[in-house]
Amino acid sequence: MVIKRQKKAIFFDRDGILIDAPTENNKPKSIKTKKEIKFCKHIKSICKKYSKNFVLIMVTNQPDYARGVNTKKNINEINNHIKKTLNLNAVYVNFSDNDNDNDRKPNPGMLLKAKKKFNINFNKSFILGDRWRDIGAGNKAKCNTVFLDRKYDEKMKYKPKYKIESLKEIFSIIK
């Protein structure tokens, strides 16, 4: 019997981690079109450094589609550009605005689908996010959680394993 070795992964939230997110009332918002994409400082070097030893995956809630504020075409265009530019292995997106949806963070559905597809060991993997939903999904999946504190005006409902103030601090956490 051949035992397939489990892989390590880094799960990235999209808005506020991979790309800059505009804020409104001190809360992040999603961009609407591909031309608005601005990559976060340090994210290109982070993805390049970890691409050899980790599966790199974007997991993103995009409820603007369900809310009628954006189209799937625009959202997919943005996601595909990010995936290609950062050389990510996969993108998982949830278009729902329903918190009971198992794939909508803080639920772990997107992470669980990636685990099955890529044979991921959550104990050796990380999720990097800037909102409580990201940390919730990571905690529920038993992943190492890294919270980038952008000082948003929202209550933190889950405790992260690590808290950082700048993306470059990730280099001292993920070895």
Steps between C-alpha positions, in 0.01 A plus 500: 500500500631844406451769763483844346690757703283783625582851384525828687288791381463870552144623462470869419197722533462722194398852601746651747757218471571433132364829372432836660141543610343845507330577830165655578402581860831336601400164347648346184307485175556292190618659180266478201731459199839359400641849432462587871741225611794619708703224660580533869855596589724190542240251365689426178820416690301293753340291225830458317686390815241244612399360159765227514392343831132593531185472295379861464123543506268799501176459698260789466144593587349717227143573614479804269369261233211377720433862601475604134794740529742318265497230234657154509683596180673798668577303817643208301708739285651654815565158655656356184734799467610462864551124458710545187707793630581337836528149354243357744412131478127551546221746568189420702225760499165510676238726346240453774379751757362221718699430817354147510680416175779256593738659247453857627766596752504472804386152398786277381345358180742659252799382706356148524452483121863607450617244757330223306627617161862567602541253791575779749615460859322779689733468803792615281298754304410866551215732421579868469210741539406849612149428633339282764337280233842390369619409849174317571536283190862422587420416862213272399730318256776479767736705283761742635335842489680826429303821548619817329358774721387783276310665788160453337195604696374149577506258789745212484285189559784244484848496650785467249817305573709790370428872467705722270502870410672464159505223239880483509475362856380174345863414421574459872194274550502267199836326472 
